[in-house]
Amino acid sequence: MNKLKNLPIFKVINVNRLALIAVMILMFIIFTIFTPILRGGASFLQIEKLMSALSYSYFIAFLALGVTFVIATGGIDFSIGPVMFASALISGYCLTQYNLPLILCVLISILVGLLFGTLNGSLVSYRFIPPFITSMAGMQIAKGLGSVFTKTQSVTWPTTDKALAIKYLVRYGNIPTGLFILILVAVLCSIVLNKTKIGRYMLFIGSNREAVRLSGIDTKKWEMLAYMICGALAGVAAIFYVGAYTTVQPGLGDTFNNEAIAACVMGGTSMAGGIASIFGTVLGALTIALMQEGILSMGFTISYQYVLTGIIVLVAVIADVSSRRRKN
Amino acid sequence: MEQQEKETLLQAYYDTEEIAQRKALLTEYIEAAPEDPLNPLREALFALRYQGREDADKFLWHYVNLAYVYKNAHSRFFKKSAQREFAESVQGLGFTLADAYEQAGEQALYREYRNASKRFLTVCAADKSYKRKMLGLASITDKQTQEKMAKDVWVLSSGLQQTFPEYSVMFTPFAQANVDAFADLYQDAAQLLTSIQ
Protein backbone atom coordinates (compact mmCIF):
# COMPACT_ATOMS: atom_id res chain seq x y z
CA MET A 1 0.00 0.00 0.00
CA ASN A 2 2.85 2.38 0.86
CA LYS A 3 4.46 1.63 -2.51
CA LEU A 4 1.15 2.48 -4.17
CA LYS A 5 0.98 5.76 -2.25
CA ASN A 6 4.39 6.74 -3.65
CA LEU A 7 3.07 6.68 -7.21
CA PRO A 8 3.13 10.14 -8.90
CA ILE A 9 -0.68 10.12 -9.34
CA PHE A 10 -1.14 10.33 -5.54
CA LYS A 11 0.95 13.51 -5.48
CA VAL A 12 -1.52 15.13 -7.88
CA ILE A 13 -4.79 13.66 -6.57
CA ASN A 14 -5.39 12.65 -2.98
CA VAL A 15 -6.21 8.98 -2.33
CA ASN A 16 -9.71 9.91 -1.08
CA ARG A 17 -10.53 11.84 -4.24
CA LEU A 18 -9.20 9.06 -6.44
CA ALA A 19 -11.36 6.57 -4.53
CA LEU A 20 -14.36 8.83 -5.07
CA ILE A 21 -13.74 8.95 -8.82
CA ALA A 22 -13.48 5.14 -8.79
CA VAL A 23 -16.81 4.94 -6.90
CA MET A 24 -18.45 7.21 -9.50
CA ILE A 25 -17.19 5.05 -12.37
CA LEU A 26 -18.35 1.91 -10.55
CA MET A 27 -21.79 3.40 -9.92
CA PHE A 28 -22.04 4.44 -13.55
CA ILE A 29 -21.25 0.87 -14.67
CA ILE A 30 -23.75 -0.63 -12.19
CA PHE A 31 -26.56 1.72 -13.26
CA THR A 32 -25.79 1.11 -16.94
CA ILE A 33 -25.97 -2.67 -16.48
CA PHE A 34 -28.93 -2.88 -14.08
CA THR A 35 -31.27 -0.18 -15.43
CA PRO A 36 -32.22 -2.18 -18.57
CA ILE A 37 -32.60 -5.37 -16.47
CA LEU A 38 -34.83 -3.79 -13.81
CA ARG A 39 -36.75 -1.44 -16.08
CA GLY A 40 -37.33 -3.74 -19.06
CA GLY A 41 -34.98 -2.29 -21.63
CA ALA A 42 -34.81 1.34 -20.44
CA SER A 43 -31.31 2.72 -20.77
CA PHE A 44 -29.28 4.73 -18.26
CA LEU A 45 -27.02 6.01 -21.02
CA GLN A 46 -29.18 8.91 -22.13
CA ILE A 47 -28.18 12.52 -22.43
CA GLU A 48 -31.38 13.52 -20.60
CA LYS A 49 -30.47 11.41 -17.57
CA LEU A 50 -26.98 12.87 -17.50
CA MET A 51 -28.37 16.41 -17.72
CA SER A 52 -30.87 15.59 -14.96
CA ALA A 53 -28.10 14.28 -12.70
CA LEU A 54 -26.05 17.40 -13.38
CA SER A 55 -29.02 19.69 -12.65
CA TYR A 56 -29.45 17.93 -9.30
CA SER A 57 -25.74 18.22 -8.56
CA TYR A 58 -25.52 22.02 -8.96
CA PHE A 59 -27.56 23.12 -5.98
CA ILE A 60 -26.23 20.28 -3.83
CA ALA A 61 -22.70 21.36 -4.81
CA PHE A 62 -23.33 25.02 -3.96
CA LEU A 63 -24.74 24.02 -0.58
CA ALA A 64 -21.80 21.67 -0.03
CA LEU A 65 -19.22 24.29 -1.05
CA GLY A 66 -20.67 26.69 1.50
CA VAL A 67 -20.79 24.18 4.31
CA THR A 68 -17.20 23.14 3.51
CA PHE A 69 -16.04 26.54 4.82
CA VAL A 70 -18.07 26.05 8.01
CA ILE A 71 -16.85 22.49 8.61
CA ALA A 72 -13.29 23.70 7.98
CA THR A 73 -13.67 25.99 11.01
CA GLY A 74 -14.83 23.02 13.08
CA GLY A 75 -18.51 24.01 12.96
CA ILE A 76 -21.59 22.75 11.20
CA ASP A 77 -24.64 24.29 9.56
CA PHE A 78 -27.76 22.14 9.50
CA SER A 79 -29.89 25.02 8.23
CA ILE A 80 -28.56 25.24 4.66
CA GLY A 81 -31.35 23.19 3.03
CA PRO A 82 -34.23 25.15 4.61
CA VAL A 83 -32.33 28.41 4.05
CA MET A 84 -32.05 27.50 0.37
CA PHE A 85 -35.82 26.90 0.31
CA ALA A 86 -36.57 30.11 2.21
CA SER A 87 -34.39 32.05 -0.25
CA ALA A 88 -36.16 30.45 -3.22
CA LEU A 89 -39.61 31.05 -1.70
CA ILE A 90 -39.07 34.67 -0.72
CA SER A 91 -37.33 35.67 -3.95
CA GLY A 92 -39.87 33.69 -6.02
CA TYR A 93 -42.74 35.35 -4.18
CA CYS A 94 -41.21 38.76 -4.92
CA LEU A 95 -40.94 37.79 -8.59
CA THR A 96 -44.45 36.42 -8.99
CA GLN A 97 -46.46 38.60 -6.60
CA TYR A 98 -44.62 41.93 -6.64
CA ASN A 99 -43.26 41.65 -10.20
CA LEU A 100 -39.80 42.70 -9.14
CA PRO A 101 -37.08 42.44 -11.82
CA LEU A 102 -35.41 39.04 -12.08
CA ILE A 103 -31.95 40.29 -11.23
CA LEU A 104 -33.29 41.91 -8.07
CA CYS A 105 -34.98 38.62 -7.08
CA VAL A 106 -31.68 36.77 -7.58
CA LEU A 107 -30.00 39.31 -5.30
CA ILE A 108 -32.81 38.92 -2.75
CA SER A 109 -32.24 35.16 -2.76
CA ILE A 110 -28.53 35.59 -2.06
CA LEU A 111 -29.26 38.29 0.53
CA VAL A 112 -31.72 36.05 2.42
CA GLY A 113 -29.05 33.32 2.54
CA LEU A 114 -26.45 35.83 3.64
CA LEU A 115 -28.69 37.09 6.45
CA PHE A 116 -29.18 33.57 7.78
CA GLY A 117 -25.44 32.95 7.50
CA THR A 118 -24.73 36.16 9.40
CA LEU A 119 -27.25 35.23 12.09
CA ASN A 120 -25.82 31.74 12.55
CA GLY A 121 -22.23 33.01 12.39
CA SER A 122 -22.73 35.80 14.90
CA LEU A 123 -24.42 33.46 17.39
CA VAL A 124 -21.67 30.84 17.06
CA SER A 125 -18.70 33.22 17.02
CA TYR A 126 -19.74 36.05 19.32
CA ARG A 127 -22.32 34.41 21.60
CA PHE A 128 -20.52 31.03 21.79
CA ILE A 129 -23.71 29.04 21.15
CA PRO A 130 -22.79 25.58 19.81
CA PRO A 131 -23.13 25.42 16.00
CA PHE A 132 -25.33 22.34 16.33
CA ILE A 133 -27.95 24.24 18.37
CA THR A 134 -27.64 27.47 16.38
CA SER A 135 -28.13 25.82 13.00
CA MET A 136 -31.02 23.68 14.28
CA ALA A 137 -32.75 26.88 15.40
CA GLY A 138 -31.81 28.52 12.09
CA MET A 139 -33.38 25.59 10.27
CA GLN A 140 -36.70 26.08 12.05
CA ILE A 141 -36.62 29.84 11.53
CA ALA A 142 -35.90 29.41 7.80
CA LYS A 143 -38.72 26.89 7.41
CA GLY A 144 -41.14 29.13 9.26
CA LEU A 145 -40.07 32.34 7.55
CA GLY A 146 -40.52 30.85 4.07
CA SER A 147 -44.02 29.69 5.03
CA VAL A 148 -45.01 32.98 6.65
CA PHE A 149 -43.75 35.04 3.72
CA THR A 150 -45.64 33.01 1.13
CA LYS A 151 -48.69 32.42 3.36
CA THR A 152 -47.90 28.67 3.29
CA GLN A 153 -48.40 28.59 -0.47
CA SER A 154 -45.87 26.92 -2.76
CA VAL A 155 -44.17 29.24 -5.24
CA THR A 156 -43.67 28.33 -8.87
CA TRP A 157 -41.02 30.28 -10.70
CA PRO A 158 -42.30 31.17 -14.19
CA THR A 159 -40.68 29.42 -17.15
CA THR A 160 -41.67 32.17 -19.55
CA ASP A 161 -39.44 35.03 -20.76
CA LYS A 162 -39.70 36.66 -17.35
CA ALA A 163 -37.50 34.06 -15.67
CA LEU A 164 -36.17 32.09 -18.62
CA ALA A 165 -32.65 33.21 -17.82
CA ILE A 166 -32.82 31.14 -14.62
CA LYS A 167 -33.50 27.99 -16.64
CA TYR A 168 -30.61 28.87 -18.94
CA LEU A 169 -28.36 29.20 -15.92
CA VAL A 170 -28.86 25.48 -15.34
CA ARG A 171 -28.90 24.27 -18.95
CA TYR A 172 -29.19 25.73 -22.41
CA GLY A 173 -30.54 22.94 -24.56
CA ASN A 174 -28.03 20.18 -24.10
CA ILE A 175 -25.29 22.50 -22.89
CA PRO A 176 -24.76 22.13 -19.10
CA THR A 177 -24.28 25.86 -18.42
CA GLY A 178 -24.65 25.23 -14.70
CA LEU A 179 -21.55 23.07 -14.77
CA PHE A 180 -19.43 25.97 -16.05
CA ILE A 181 -20.79 28.24 -13.33
CA LEU A 182 -20.19 25.55 -10.71
CA ILE A 183 -16.60 25.11 -11.88
CA LEU A 184 -16.08 28.88 -11.76
CA VAL A 185 -17.49 29.17 -8.23
CA ALA A 186 -15.52 26.10 -7.09
CA VAL A 187 -12.28 27.59 -8.43
CA LEU A 188 -13.04 30.84 -6.59
CA CYS A 189 -13.77 28.92 -3.37
CA SER A 190 -10.58 26.92 -3.81
CA ILE A 191 -8.53 30.09 -4.24
CA VAL A 192 -10.11 31.62 -1.12
CA LEU A 193 -9.54 28.49 0.95
CA ASN A 194 -6.07 27.51 -0.26
CA LYS A 195 -4.41 30.66 -1.51
CA THR A 196 -5.56 33.45 0.78
CA LYS A 197 -4.92 34.36 4.39
CA ILE A 198 -8.69 34.24 5.00
CA GLY A 199 -8.83 30.57 4.00
CA ARG A 200 -5.81 29.81 6.13
CA TYR A 201 -7.42 31.51 9.14
CA MET A 202 -10.58 29.43 8.67
CA LEU A 203 -8.64 26.17 8.46
CA PHE A 204 -6.55 27.00 11.50
CA ILE A 205 -9.62 28.04 13.50
CA GLY A 206 -10.75 24.45 12.93
CA SER A 207 -7.49 22.90 14.03
CA ASN A 208 -5.68 25.26 16.45
CA ARG A 209 -8.13 28.02 17.33
CA GLU A 210 -6.50 29.13 20.58
CA ALA A 211 -2.96 29.29 19.18
CA VAL A 212 -4.22 31.30 16.21
CA ARG A 213 -6.17 33.65 18.49
CA LEU A 214 -3.10 34.20 20.66
CA SER A 215 -1.09 35.02 17.55
CA GLY A 216 -3.31 38.09 17.14
CA ILE A 217 -5.87 36.85 14.62
CA ASP A 218 -9.51 37.85 15.14
CA THR A 219 -10.86 34.29 15.09
CA LYS A 220 -14.46 35.40 15.74
CA LYS A 221 -14.56 37.57 12.64
CA TRP A 222 -13.19 34.87 10.31
CA GLU A 223 -15.37 32.17 11.78
CA MET A 224 -18.42 34.35 11.21
CA LEU A 225 -17.30 34.97 7.62
CA ALA A 226 -17.32 31.20 7.00
CA TYR A 227 -21.00 31.07 8.01
CA MET A 228 -21.75 34.13 5.85
CA ILE A 229 -20.15 32.48 2.80
CA CYS A 230 -22.17 29.35 3.57
CA GLY A 231 -25.41 31.35 3.76
CA ALA A 232 -24.71 33.31 0.57
CA LEU A 233 -23.97 30.07 -1.31
CA ALA A 234 -27.28 28.63 -0.02
CA GLY A 235 -28.90 31.66 -1.68
CA VAL A 236 -27.05 30.85 -4.93
CA ALA A 237 -28.11 27.20 -4.59
CA ALA A 238 -31.75 28.37 -4.40
CA ILE A 239 -31.44 29.94 -7.87
CA PHE A 240 -30.11 26.70 -9.30
CA TYR A 241 -32.81 24.71 -7.52
CA VAL A 242 -35.63 26.73 -9.09
CA GLY A 243 -33.78 26.66 -12.41
CA ALA A 244 -34.02 22.88 -12.31
CA TYR A 245 -37.38 22.25 -10.58
CA THR A 246 -39.31 25.61 -10.73
CA THR A 247 -41.68 24.83 -7.80
CA VAL A 248 -40.69 25.34 -4.17
CA GLN A 249 -42.80 24.20 -1.24
CA PRO A 250 -42.62 25.84 2.17
CA GLY A 251 -41.53 23.88 5.25
CA LEU A 252 -39.09 21.61 3.39
CA GLY A 253 -35.44 21.51 2.46
CA ASP A 254 -33.86 19.71 5.42
CA THR A 255 -33.19 16.53 3.43
CA PHE A 256 -30.63 18.45 1.38
CA ASN A 257 -28.55 19.18 4.50
CA ASN A 258 -27.47 15.58 4.75
CA GLU A 259 -26.62 15.36 1.08
CA ALA A 260 -24.51 18.52 1.18
CA ILE A 261 -22.69 17.43 4.35
CA ALA A 262 -22.21 13.94 2.90
CA ALA A 263 -20.69 15.49 -0.24
CA CYS A 264 -18.20 17.42 1.93
CA VAL A 265 -17.16 14.49 4.06
CA MET A 266 -16.95 12.09 1.10
CA GLY A 267 -14.69 14.64 -0.58
CA GLY A 268 -12.20 14.58 2.26
CA THR A 269 -13.29 17.50 4.45
CA SER A 270 -12.67 16.48 8.03
CA MET A 271 -15.56 16.53 10.50
CA ALA A 272 -13.03 17.59 13.12
CA GLY A 273 -12.21 20.78 11.20
CA GLY A 274 -8.92 22.08 9.86
CA ILE A 275 -8.91 20.02 6.65
CA ALA A 276 -11.07 20.84 3.64
CA SER A 277 -11.11 20.07 -0.05
CA ILE A 278 -13.16 22.07 -2.54
CA PHE A 279 -12.38 19.68 -5.41
CA GLY A 280 -13.40 16.76 -3.20
CA THR A 281 -16.65 18.49 -2.25
CA VAL A 282 -17.61 18.98 -5.92
CA LEU A 283 -16.77 15.33 -6.62
CA GLY A 284 -18.91 14.33 -3.62
CA ALA A 285 -21.86 16.35 -4.90
CA LEU A 286 -21.54 14.81 -8.37
CA THR A 287 -21.42 11.33 -6.81
CA ILE A 288 -24.59 11.97 -4.81
CA ALA A 289 -26.38 13.36 -7.88
CA LEU A 290 -25.32 10.36 -9.94
CA MET A 291 -26.55 8.03 -7.21
CA GLN A 292 -29.90 9.82 -7.03
CA GLU A 293 -30.40 9.65 -10.81
CA GLY A 294 -29.28 6.01 -10.93
CA ILE A 295 -31.66 4.94 -8.15
CA LEU A 296 -34.61 6.63 -9.83
CA SER A 297 -33.52 5.26 -13.18
CA MET A 298 -33.54 1.69 -11.83
CA GLY A 299 -37.13 2.18 -10.71
CA PHE A 300 -36.60 2.64 -6.98
CA THR A 301 -38.32 5.45 -5.08
CA ILE A 302 -36.57 8.49 -3.66
CA SER A 303 -36.84 6.94 -0.17
CA TYR A 304 -34.08 4.50 -1.13
CA GLN A 305 -31.87 7.45 -1.88
CA TYR A 306 -32.44 8.83 1.63
CA VAL A 307 -31.44 5.45 3.08
CA LEU A 308 -28.32 5.35 0.91
CA THR A 309 -27.36 8.95 1.72
CA GLY A 310 -27.69 8.20 5.42
CA ILE A 311 -25.46 5.15 5.06
CA ILE A 312 -22.93 7.15 3.03
CA VAL A 313 -22.77 9.86 5.72
CA LEU A 314 -22.19 7.20 8.37
CA VAL A 315 -19.51 5.39 6.35
CA ALA A 316 -17.77 8.66 5.46
CA VAL A 317 -17.73 9.82 9.10
CA ILE A 318 -16.47 6.44 10.35
CA ALA A 319 -13.77 6.48 7.65
CA ASP A 320 -12.80 10.03 8.65
CA VAL A 321 -12.57 9.19 12.35
CA SER A 322 -10.64 5.95 11.80
CA SER A 323 -8.21 7.54 9.32
CA ARG A 324 -7.49 10.26 11.90
CA ARG A 325 -6.92 7.64 14.57
CA ARG A 326 -4.53 5.80 12.22
CA LYS A 327 -2.62 8.97 11.37
CA ASN A 328 -2.22 9.83 15.04
CA MET B 1 24.09 42.72 40.58
CA GLU B 2 25.90 39.40 40.93
CA GLN B 3 26.34 37.18 37.89
CA GLN B 4 24.16 34.53 39.57
CA GLU B 5 21.32 37.00 40.04
CA LYS B 6 21.59 38.15 36.44
CA GLU B 7 21.30 34.58 35.22
CA THR B 8 18.27 34.02 37.48
CA LEU B 9 16.66 37.10 35.98
CA LEU B 10 17.41 35.90 32.46
CA GLN B 11 16.08 32.44 33.27
CA ALA B 12 12.88 34.00 34.60
CA TYR B 13 12.55 35.84 31.27
CA TYR B 14 12.79 32.56 29.38
CA ASP B 15 10.45 30.75 31.76
CA THR B 16 7.67 33.32 31.63
CA GLU B 17 4.97 33.18 28.97
CA GLU B 18 3.04 36.34 29.84
CA ILE B 19 4.04 39.06 27.37
CA ALA B 20 3.98 42.17 29.60
CA GLN B 21 5.90 40.32 32.30
CA ARG B 22 8.49 39.18 29.76
CA LYS B 23 8.91 42.73 28.55
CA ALA B 24 9.50 43.97 32.09
CA LEU B 25 11.98 41.17 32.82
CA LEU B 26 13.93 41.83 29.62
CA THR B 27 14.15 45.55 30.37
CA GLU B 28 15.30 44.77 33.91
CA TYR B 29 17.93 42.32 32.66
CA ILE B 30 19.29 44.75 30.06
CA GLU B 31 19.61 47.43 32.73
CA ALA B 32 21.34 44.96 35.06
CA ALA B 33 23.66 43.54 32.40
CA PRO B 34 24.21 46.18 29.73
CA GLU B 35 27.51 44.54 28.81
CA ASP B 36 25.83 41.33 27.57
CA PRO B 37 26.51 41.22 23.80
CA LEU B 38 23.35 39.18 23.20
CA ASN B 39 21.01 41.93 24.41
CA PRO B 40 20.39 43.38 20.92
CA LEU B 41 19.55 39.87 19.67
CA ARG B 42 17.09 39.31 22.53
CA GLU B 43 15.46 42.66 21.84
CA ALA B 44 15.23 41.92 18.12
CA LEU B 45 13.66 38.52 18.81
CA PHE B 46 11.21 40.08 21.27
CA ALA B 47 10.21 42.74 18.72
CA LEU B 48 9.85 40.12 15.98
CA ARG B 49 7.77 37.85 18.16
CA TYR B 50 5.32 40.35 19.63
CA GLN B 51 5.59 43.21 17.10
CA GLY B 52 4.80 45.86 19.67
CA ARG B 53 1.56 44.22 20.78
CA GLU B 54 0.75 42.73 24.14
CA ASP B 55 -1.94 40.41 22.80
CA ALA B 56 -0.20 38.81 19.84
CA ASP B 57 2.51 36.17 19.68
CA LYS B 58 3.49 35.91 16.02
CA PHE B 59 5.68 32.88 16.67
CA LEU B 60 2.53 30.90 17.49
CA TRP B 61 1.23 31.69 14.00
CA HIS B 62 4.41 30.28 12.48
CA TYR B 63 4.10 27.13 14.60
CA VAL B 64 0.58 26.45 13.32
CA ASN B 65 1.44 27.51 9.78
CA LEU B 66 4.60 25.40 9.55
CA ALA B 67 2.63 22.22 10.23
CA TYR B 68 0.41 23.17 7.28
CA VAL B 69 3.42 24.09 5.14
CA TYR B 70 4.87 20.64 5.80
CA LYS B 71 1.70 19.04 4.43
CA ASN B 72 1.67 21.30 1.38
CA ALA B 73 5.34 20.67 0.69
CA HIS B 74 4.41 17.10 -0.19
CA SER B 75 1.69 18.13 -2.65
CA ARG B 76 2.51 18.67 -6.30
CA PHE B 77 0.10 21.62 -6.49
CA PHE B 78 1.28 23.50 -3.42
CA LYS B 79 4.98 22.60 -3.32
CA LYS B 80 6.24 25.96 -4.60
CA SER B 81 4.02 28.03 -2.34
CA ALA B 82 5.10 25.81 0.59
CA GLN B 83 8.75 26.60 -0.16
CA ARG B 84 7.98 30.30 -0.32
CA GLU B 85 6.03 30.16 2.95
CA PHE B 86 8.78 28.23 4.68
CA ALA B 87 11.27 30.91 3.64
CA GLU B 88 8.87 33.52 5.07
CA SER B 89 8.69 31.63 8.35
CA VAL B 90 12.50 31.44 8.46
CA GLN B 91 12.44 35.25 8.44
CA GLY B 92 9.41 35.48 10.73
CA LEU B 93 11.02 33.28 13.37
CA GLY B 94 14.30 35.17 13.13
CA PHE B 95 16.52 32.20 12.17
CA THR B 96 19.02 34.55 10.59
CA LEU B 97 19.12 37.11 13.40
CA ALA B 98 21.78 35.17 15.31
CA ASP B 99 24.21 34.88 12.37
CA ALA B 100 26.53 37.53 13.78
CA TYR B 101 26.64 36.00 17.28
CA GLU B 102 27.89 32.48 16.46
CA GLN B 103 27.39 29.76 19.10
CA ALA B 104 26.09 32.11 21.83
CA GLY B 105 23.54 33.56 19.43
CA GLU B 106 22.31 30.10 18.55
CA GLN B 107 21.85 29.38 22.25
CA ALA B 108 19.80 32.60 22.68
CA LEU B 109 17.64 31.56 19.73
CA TYR B 110 17.16 28.11 21.26
CA ARG B 111 16.02 29.57 24.59
CA GLU B 112 13.52 31.90 22.90
CA TYR B 113 12.14 29.06 20.76
CA ARG B 114 11.90 26.80 23.77
CA ASN B 115 9.78 29.42 25.49
CA ALA B 116 7.57 29.73 22.40
CA SER B 117 7.35 25.93 21.98
CA LYS B 118 6.29 25.52 25.60
CA ARG B 119 3.58 28.11 25.08
CA PHE B 120 2.43 26.49 21.85
CA LEU B 121 2.27 22.99 23.34
CA THR B 122 0.55 24.19 26.52
CA VAL B 123 -2.06 25.97 24.40
CA CYS B 124 -2.57 22.85 22.25
CA ALA B 125 -3.00 20.64 25.31
CA ALA B 126 -5.73 22.91 26.67
CA ASP B 127 -7.44 23.89 23.40
CA LYS B 128 -10.85 22.34 22.75
CA SER B 129 -10.54 22.85 19.00
CA TYR B 130 -7.27 20.89 19.00
CA LYS B 131 -8.98 17.94 20.69
CA ARG B 132 -12.19 18.15 18.70
CA LYS B 133 -13.66 15.32 16.69
CA MET B 134 -17.08 14.75 15.11
CA LEU B 135 -18.20 18.38 14.72
CA GLY B 136 -17.11 19.18 18.24
CA LEU B 137 -19.65 16.78 19.71
CA ALA B 138 -16.82 14.67 21.12
CA SER B 139 -13.17 15.10 22.05
CA ILE B 140 -10.15 12.87 21.68
CA THR B 141 -8.70 11.39 24.87
CA ASP B 142 -5.70 12.84 26.70
CA LYS B 143 -3.56 10.01 25.37
CA GLN B 144 -4.66 10.75 21.80
CA THR B 145 -3.97 14.45 22.41
CA GLN B 146 -0.42 13.56 23.44
CA GLU B 147 0.00 11.48 20.31
CA LYS B 148 -1.35 14.28 18.14
CA MET B 149 1.03 16.74 19.80
CA ALA B 150 3.90 14.31 19.30
CA LYS B 151 3.09 14.24 15.61
CA ASP B 152 3.10 18.03 15.46
CA VAL B 153 6.39 18.18 17.34
CA TRP B 154 7.87 15.64 14.94
CA VAL B 155 6.70 17.75 11.97
CA LEU B 156 8.13 20.91 13.57
CA SER B 157 11.48 19.21 14.12
CA SER B 158 12.53 16.19 12.04
CA GLY B 159 9.71 16.47 9.48
CA LEU B 160 10.55 19.98 8.34
CA GLN B 161 14.31 19.36 8.60
CA GLN B 162 13.97 16.43 6.21
CA THR B 163 11.62 18.32 3.89
CA PHE B 164 13.79 21.45 3.65
CA PRO B 165 17.37 20.11 4.02
CA GLU B 166 18.83 23.40 2.72
CA TYR B 167 17.68 25.06 5.96
CA SER B 168 18.64 22.13 8.16
CA VAL B 169 21.53 23.79 10.01
CA MET B 170 19.76 27.05 10.87
CA PHE B 171 16.65 25.05 11.75
CA THR B 172 18.45 23.05 14.45
CA PRO B 173 17.83 25.34 17.48
CA PHE B 174 14.12 25.52 16.59
CA ALA B 175 13.82 21.75 16.10
CA GLN B 176 15.68 20.99 19.33
CA ALA B 177 13.59 23.52 21.28
CA ASN B 178 10.39 21.80 20.15
CA VAL B 179 11.60 18.35 21.17
CA ASP B 180 12.88 19.57 24.55
CA ALA B 181 9.72 21.56 25.32
CA PHE B 182 7.66 18.46 24.56
CA ALA B 183 9.89 16.40 26.85
CA ASP B 184 9.29 18.97 29.61
CA LEU B 185 5.56 18.36 29.34
CA TYR B 186 5.43 14.57 29.04
CA GLN B 187 7.65 11.91 30.53
CA ASP B 188 7.19 9.49 27.64
CA ALA B 189 7.89 12.19 25.02
CA ALA B 190 10.94 10.45 23.58
CA GLN B 191 9.02 7.20 23.20
CA LEU B 192 6.13 8.98 21.47
CA LEU B 193 8.47 10.73 19.05
CA THR B 194 10.36 7.53 18.30
CA SER B 195 7.12 5.73 17.50
CA ILE B 196 6.38 8.37 14.83
CA GLN B 197 9.80 7.99 13.24
HADDOCK unambig.tbl for C-alpha pairs under 7 A between the chains (distance, minus, plus):
assign (segid A and resid 11 and name CA) (segid B and resid 75 and name CA) 5.47 0.50 0.50
assign (segid A and resid 11 and name CA) (segid B and resid 76 and name CA) 5.46 0.50 0.50
assign (segid A and resid 12 and name CA) (segid B and resid 75 and name CA) 6.83 0.50 0.50
assign (segid A and resid 12 and name CA) (segid B and resid 76 and name CA) 5.60 0.50 0.50
assign (segid A and resid 12 and name CA) (segid B and resid 77 and name CA) 6.84 0.50 0.50
assign (segid A and resid 74 and name CA) (segid B and resid 135 and name CA) 5.97 0.50 0.50
assign (segid A and resid 74 and name CA) (segid B and resid 136 and name CA) 6.83 0.50 0.50
assign (segid A and resid 75 and name CA) (segid B and resid 135 and name CA) 5.90 0.50 0.50
assign (segid A and resid 76 and name CA) (segid B and resid 135 and name CA) 6.55 0.50 0.50
assign (segid A and resid 206 and name CA) (segid B and resid 129 and name CA) 6.28 0.50 0.50
assign (segid A and resid 207 and name CA) (segid B and resid 129 and name CA) 5.83 0.50 0.50
assign (segid A and resid 207 and name CA) (segid B and resid 130 and name CA) 5.36 0.50 0.50
assign (segid A and resid 208 and name CA) (segid B and resid 129 and name CA) 5.99 0.50 0.50
assign (segid A and resid 208 and name CA) (segid B and resid 130 and name CA) 5.30 0.50 0.50
assign (segid A and resid 209 and name CA) (segid B and resid 129 and name CA) 5.94 0.50 0.50
assign (segid A and resid 210 and name CA) (segid B and resid 123 and name CA) 6.65 0.50 0.50
assign (segid A and resid 210 and name CA) (segid B and resid 127 and name CA) 6.02 0.50 0.50
assign (segid A and resid 211 and name CA) (segid B and resid 60 and name CA) 5.96 0.50 0.50
assign (segid A and resid 211 and name CA) (segid B and resid 120 and name CA) 6.63 0.50 0.50
assign (segid A and resid 211 and name CA) (segid B and resid 123 and name CA) 6.25 0.50 0.50
assign (segid A and resid 212 and name CA) (segid B and resid 60 and name CA) 6.89 0.50 0.50
assign (segid A and resid 212 and name CA) (segid B and resid 61 and name CA) 5.89 0.50 0.50
assign (segid A and resid 214 and name CA) (segid B and resid 55 and name CA) 6.67 0.50 0.50
assign (segid A and resid 214 and name CA) (segid B and resid 56 and name CA) 5.50 0.50 0.50
assign (segid A and resid 214 and name CA) (segid B and resid 57 and name CA) 6.02 0.50 0.50
assign (segid A and resid 215 and name CA) (segid B and resid 56 and name CA) 4.51 0.50 0.50
assign (segid A and resid 215 and name CA) (segid B and resid 57 and name CA) 4.34 0.50 0.50
assign (segid A and resid 215 and name CA) (segid B and resid 58 and name CA) 4.92 0.50 0.50
assign (segid A and resid 215 and name CA) (segid B and resid 60 and name CA) 5.49 0.50 0.50
assign (segid A and resid 215 and name CA) (segid B and resid 61 and name CA) 5.39 0.50 0.50
assign (segid A and resid 216 and name CA) (segid B and resid 55 and name CA) 6.26 0.50 0.50
assign (segid A and resid 216 and name CA) (segid B and resid 56 and name CA) 4.18 0.50 0.50
assign (segid A and resid 216 and name CA) (segid B and resid 57 and name CA) 6.63 0.50 0.50
assign (segid A and resid 271 and name CA) (segid B and resid 133 and name CA) 6.59 0.50 0.50
assign (segid A and resid 271 and name CA) (segid B and resid 134 and name CA) 5.17 0.50 0.50
assign (segid A and resid 271 and name CA) (segid B and resid 135 and name CA) 5.31 0.50 0.50
assign (segid A and resid 272 and name CA) (segid B and resid 132 and name CA) 5.66 0.50 0.50
assign (segid A and resid 272 and name CA) (segid B and resid 133 and name CA) 4.28 0.50 0.50
assign (segid A and resid 272 and name CA) (segid B and resid 134 and name CA) 5.33 0.50 0.50
assign (segid A and resid 272 and name CA) (segid B and resid 135 and name CA) 5.47 0.50 0.50
assign (segid A and resid 272 and name CA) (segid B and resid 136 and name CA) 6.73 0.50 0.50
assign (segid A and resid 328 and name CA) (segid B and resid 147 and name CA) 5.95 0.50 0.50
assign (segid A and resid 328 and name CA) (segid B and resid 148 and name CA) 5.50 0.50 0.50
assign (segid A and resid 328 and name CA) (segid B and resid 151 and name CA) 6.93 0.50 0.50
